[in-house]
Amino acid sequence: MKMSLECPGCFIKQTIRSGRLFGYSRDLLWELVKDCGRFLADISPEVSPPQNAVALYEMISLRIGKEDPFDELKKESTRQALAIYSELKAKIQASSEPLDAAIRYAACGNVIDYGVSSEFDLMKEVSQALKIDFFRYEYEKFTKRLKNADWILYLGDNCGETVFDRLLIEELGRPVIYVVRGGPIINDVTEQDAIDAGLDKVAKIVSSGCKAPGIVFDWCSEEFKMLYNTAPLVISKGQGNFETLSDEKREIFFLFKIKCQVVSQFVGAPLHSMFFGTVDGI
């Protein structure tokens, strides 16, 4: 997906939201907005929003004076998710279709996204997870591919959500390589964040080498590109990964909540709906 005319306005909103999260005064918020204006003057409309977001969040980090300003929010999201891990694990195991239940919980975890909103109700999402009607739910297609896959490449997204990914990985019954970001950006998962969520117990953790909140192949490591090109099955979590990979030719199972109007229009699905499947026919 390339930039839409709606994206610059969203970047301004993200800038203001970030400043407010860190307690900025009105005057400092205005300085951030001015910084964002200078950033917008140089963005490329020919690349994806997550690729442009790297420079935006580098600007925000510089202004705040901290390489990983979302660090405490990431840790708190992981703590909250771990607090309900055992409860959700029990519900999955008690389900008549544990893999289906785990997919649904993994999808609801995608609500934890400070790039889109700082206001979300995780417990409400969790309580409704097993009853949600997905816009696209290619479960049978996925299970057929899973039977023939001897390992899986799983592209991670946000902290806290990582715990829900862990629940799904534990039901896949295959070796998994879990891909994290190449550096801190927003509340996206890095290697240490993944370890904090216990993902090292159920998967091999590998960095994409790319700091973007998505997968930008020009910035990815050769190791990641080799894994991507040889993986029998790829699961891609989150909207940012979808935005950067939606034009890919290989089959990818995307699992995410549609959280912006641009993606909603691209997919042809209602805002806030859930998606699990490939982009065939979009």
KAGI-V411480 format. One record per residue. N is the residue number from 1. SS is DSSP state (H for helix, E for strand, L for the rest). OMEGA is omega in radians with two decimals (none if undefined). Layout:
n=N ss=SS omega=OMEGA
n=N ss=SS omega=OMEGA
This chain:
n=1 ss=L omega=3.05
n=2 ss=L omega=3.10
n=3 ss=L omega=3.01
n=4 ss=L omega=3.10
n=5 ss=L omega=3.09
n=6 ss=L omega=-3.03
n=7 ss=H omega=3.13
n=8 ss=H omega=3.10
n=9 ss=H omega=3.10
n=10 ss=H omega=3.11
n=11 ss=H omega=3.09
n=12 ss=H omega=3.12
n=13 ss=H omega=3.12
n=14 ss=H omega=3.13
n=15 ss=H omega=-3.14
n=16 ss=H omega=3.14
n=17 ss=H omega=3.14
n=18 ss=H omega=3.13
n=19 ss=H omega=3.13
n=20 ss=H omega=3.10
n=21 ss=H omega=-3.09
n=22 ss=L omega=2.98
n=23 ss=L omega=-3.13
n=24 ss=L omega=3.03
n=25 ss=L omega=3.13
n=26 ss=H omega=-3.13
n=27 ss=H omega=3.13
n=28 ss=H omega=3.06
n=29 ss=H omega=3.10
n=30 ss=H omega=3.09
n=31 ss=H omega=3.09
n=32 ss=H omega=3.13
n=33 ss=H omega=3.08
n=34 ss=H omega=3.07
n=35 ss=H omega=-3.13
n=36 ss=H omega=3.10
n=37 ss=H omega=3.10
n=38 ss=H omega=3.08
n=39 ss=H omega=-3.09
n=40 ss=H omega=-3.13
n=41 ss=L omega=-3.05
n=42 ss=L omega=-3.08
n=43 ss=L omega=3.10
n=44 ss=L omega=3.08
n=45 ss=L omega=-3.04
n=46 ss=L omega=3.11
n=47 ss=L omega=-3.09
n=48 ss=L omega=3.07
n=49 ss=H omega=3.13
n=50 ss=H omega=3.11
n=51 ss=H omega=3.09
n=52 ss=H omega=-3.09
n=53 ss=H omega=-3.13
n=54 ss=H omega=3.14
n=55 ss=H omega=3.12
n=56 ss=H omega=-3.07
n=57 ss=H omega=2.97
n=58 ss=H omega=3.08
n=59 ss=H omega=3.13
n=60 ss=H omega=3.13
n=61 ss=H omega=3.12
n=62 ss=H omega=-3.14
n=63 ss=H omega=-3.14
n=64 ss=H omega=3.10
n=65 ss=L omega=-3.13
n=66 ss=L omega=-3.08
n=67 ss=L omega=-3.10
n=68 ss=L omega=-3.05
n=69 ss=L omega=-3.14
n=70 ss=L omega=-3.01
n=71 ss=H omega=-3.10
n=72 ss=H omega=3.09
n=73 ss=H omega=3.11
n=74 ss=H omega=-3.13
n=75 ss=H omega=3.14
n=76 ss=H omega=3.09
n=77 ss=H omega=3.12
n=78 ss=H omega=3.11
n=79 ss=H omega=-3.12
n=80 ss=H omega=-3.14
n=81 ss=H omega=3.11
n=82 ss=H omega=-3.13
n=83 ss=H omega=3.13
n=84 ss=L omega=-3.12
n=85 ss=H omega=-3.08
n=86 ss=H omega=3.12
n=87 ss=H omega=-3.13
n=88 ss=H omega=3.10
n=89 ss=H omega=3.14
n=90 ss=H omega=3.14
n=91 ss=H omega=3.10
n=92 ss=H omega=-3.11
n=93 ss=H omega=3.14
n=94 ss=H omega=-3.10
n=95 ss=L omega=3.08
n=96 ss=L omega=3.13
n=97 ss=L omega=-3.03
n=98 ss=H omega=-3.13
n=99 ss=H omega=3.08
n=100 ss=H omega=-3.14
n=101 ss=H omega=-3.13
n=102 ss=H omega=3.08
n=103 ss=H omega=-3.11
n=104 ss=H omega=3.09
n=105 ss=H omega=3.11
n=106 ss=H omega=3.12
n=107 ss=H omega=-3.09
n=108 ss=H omega=3.10
n=109 ss=H omega=-3.12
n=110 ss=H omega=3.09
n=111 ss=H omega=-3.11
n=112 ss=L omega=-3.01
n=113 ss=L omega=-3.11
n=114 ss=L omega=3.03
n=115 ss=L omega=-3.11
n=116 ss=L omega=-3.10
n=117 ss=L omega=3.03
n=118 ss=L omega=-3.14
n=119 ss=L omega=3.08
n=120 ss=L omega=-3.10
n=121 ss=L omega=-3.08
n=122 ss=H omega=-3.08
n=123 ss=H omega=3.07
n=124 ss=H omega=3.11
n=125 ss=H omega=-3.12
n=126 ss=H omega=-3.09
n=127 ss=H omega=-3.10
n=128 ss=H omega=-2.96
n=129 ss=H omega=-3.04
n=130 ss=H omega=-3.11
n=131 ss=H omega=-3.04
n=132 ss=L omega=2.99
n=133 ss=L omega=3.11
n=134 ss=L omega=3.00
n=135 ss=L omega=3.04
n=136 ss=E omega=-3.12
n=137 ss=E omega=-3.06
n=138 ss=L omega=-3.06
n=139 ss=H omega=-3.12
n=140 ss=H omega=3.10
n=141 ss=H omega=-3.14
n=142 ss=H omega=-3.10
n=143 ss=H omega=3.06
n=144 ss=H omega=3.11
n=145 ss=H omega=-3.11
n=146 ss=H omega=-3.13
n=147 ss=H omega=-3.07
n=148 ss=L omega=-3.11
n=149 ss=L omega=3.11
n=150 ss=L omega=2.98
n=151 ss=E omega=-3.02
n=152 ss=E omega=2.99
n=153 ss=E omega=-3.05
n=154 ss=E omega=-3.10
n=155 ss=E omega=-3.10
n=156 ss=L omega=-3.10
n=157 ss=L omega=-3.00
n=158 ss=E omega=3.06
n=159 ss=L omega=-3.02
n=160 ss=L omega=3.00
n=161 ss=H omega=3.13
n=162 ss=H omega=3.13
n=163 ss=H omega=3.09
n=164 ss=H omega=3.03
n=165 ss=H omega=3.13
n=166 ss=H omega=3.11
n=167 ss=H omega=3.13
n=168 ss=H omega=-3.13
n=169 ss=H omega=-3.14
n=170 ss=H omega=3.13
n=171 ss=H omega=-3.06
n=172 ss=H omega=3.11
n=173 ss=L omega=-3.14
n=174 ss=L omega=2.99
n=175 ss=E omega=-3.08
n=176 ss=E omega=2.94
n=177 ss=E omega=-3.06
n=178 ss=E omega=-3.03
n=179 ss=E omega=3.13
n=180 ss=E omega=3.14
n=181 ss=L omega=-3.14
n=182 ss=L omega=3.12
n=183 ss=L omega=-3.09
n=184 ss=L omega=3.01
n=185 ss=L omega=-3.05
n=186 ss=L omega=3.11
n=187 ss=L omega=3.14
n=188 ss=E omega=-3.01
n=189 ss=L omega=2.96
n=190 ss=L omega=-3.07
n=191 ss=H omega=-3.11
n=192 ss=H omega=3.09
n=193 ss=H omega=3.13
n=194 ss=H omega=3.10
n=195 ss=H omega=3.11
n=196 ss=H omega=-3.14
n=197 ss=L omega=3.13
n=198 ss=L omega=-3.10
n=199 ss=H omega=3.09
n=200 ss=H omega=3.11
n=201 ss=H omega=-3.02
n=202 ss=L omega=-3.09
n=203 ss=L omega=2.96
n=204 ss=E omega=-3.09
n=205 ss=E omega=-3.14
n=206 ss=E omega=3.06
n=207 ss=E omega=3.03
n=208 ss=L omega=-3.04
n=209 ss=L omega=-3.06
n=210 ss=L omega=-3.10
n=211 ss=L omega=-3.11
n=212 ss=L omega=3.05
n=213 ss=L omega=-3.10
n=214 ss=L omega=3.14
n=215 ss=L omega=3.07
n=216 ss=L omega=-2.95
n=217 ss=H omega=3.13
n=218 ss=H omega=-3.11
n=219 ss=H omega=-3.06
n=220 ss=L omega=3.12
n=221 ss=L omega=3.08
n=222 ss=H omega=3.11
n=223 ss=H omega=-3.14
n=224 ss=H omega=-3.11
n=225 ss=H omega=3.09
n=226 ss=H omega=3.12
n=227 ss=H omega=-3.14
n=228 ss=H omega=-3.07
n=229 ss=H omega=-3.09
n=230 ss=H omega=-3.08
n=231 ss=L omega=3.09
n=232 ss=L omega=-3.08
n=233 ss=L omega=3.13
n=234 ss=E omega=2.98
n=235 ss=E omega=-3.12
n=236 ss=E omega=-3.14
n=237 ss=E omega=2.93
n=238 ss=L omega=-3.09
n=239 ss=H omega=3.14
n=240 ss=H omega=3.08
n=241 ss=H omega=3.09
n=242 ss=H omega=-3.11
n=243 ss=H omega=-3.10
n=244 ss=H omega=-3.05
n=245 ss=H omega=-3.04
n=246 ss=L omega=3.13
n=247 ss=L omega=-3.12
n=248 ss=L omega=-3.11
n=249 ss=L omega=-3.11
n=250 ss=L omega=3.14
n=251 ss=L omega=3.10
n=252 ss=L omega=3.03
n=253 ss=E omega=-3.14
n=254 ss=E omega=-3.13
n=255 ss=E omega=-3.06
n=256 ss=E omega=3.01
n=257 ss=E omega=-3.14
n=258 ss=L omega=-2.97
n=259 ss=L omega=3.07
n=260 ss=L omega=-3.04
n=261 ss=H omega=-3.12
n=262 ss=H omega=3.11
n=263 ss=H omega=3.10
n=264 ss=H omega=3.14
n=265 ss=H omega=-3.14
n=266 ss=H omega=-3.10
n=267 ss=H omega=-3.05
n=268 ss=L omega=-3.08
n=269 ss=L omega=3.12
n=270 ss=L omega=3.03
n=271 ss=L omega=3.11
n=272 ss=L omega=3.10
n=273 ss=L omega=-3.11
n=274 ss=E omega=-3.08
n=275 ss=E omega=2.98
n=276 ss=E omega=3.13
n=277 ss=E omega=-3.12
n=278 ss=L omega=-3.12
n=279 ss=L omega=3.08
n=280 ss=L omega=3.08
n=281 ss=L omega=3.09
n=282 ss=L omega=none
